[in-house]
């Protein structure tokens, strides 16, 4: 498994070896949202562009859009989150993943931050 990369919008993406990637929101994002009560996932087969609103997360505090960290086609969604949205609070970079996608422009991931850069970015926000 490759390392996680991060966006300024607090999504993470992990490139898989088969040209696919797994996407979710960061631990920082789930902490800011608080208890997550509902998640709207994109339909399988949806083509998305980098930065496009792709999913919705609702918490007791707010609703937030989840943007696609790269362009591609949604190939799988984590349907467990429909009944158990709290998995995002419990394990945002593990069982709380949102969707998998077939990347169409892998080079777009070059602009994403590594863990150290994201950590510095988040520190600057507080």
C-alpha positions, 0 to 999 in steps of 0.5 A: 500500500502506498502512502496517504497524500492530502489536500488543503480541503482535508481529503486523503487519497491513497494510490493503489498499485492497480491505477485505482485510489481510495479516498476519505477525509482526514482525522483533522476534518472529522474532528472539526465536524464532530459526530458524523450522522449521515454520509451521501456517497457518489454513485458507482460509475460517476466520473469526477474531476479534481476538486469537484464536490463528490460526497457529502458529510453531515455531522451534528455541527455542519454539512460539508462537501467532500471534493475529489482529490483527483480526476477519475471514475468512482468504482466502489463506495463504502456502503457500510457508512450508510448505516454506520457513518460514525466509522469515519469518526472512529477510523477516518483513514481506515474503515472510514474510507468513502470511495475508490476510483480509477484514476484518469490523471495520476499526475494530479496527485503530484500536487497533494501533500505528504503527511509531514506537509499536511501536518504543518498545514494543519498547524498553521490553521490552528 
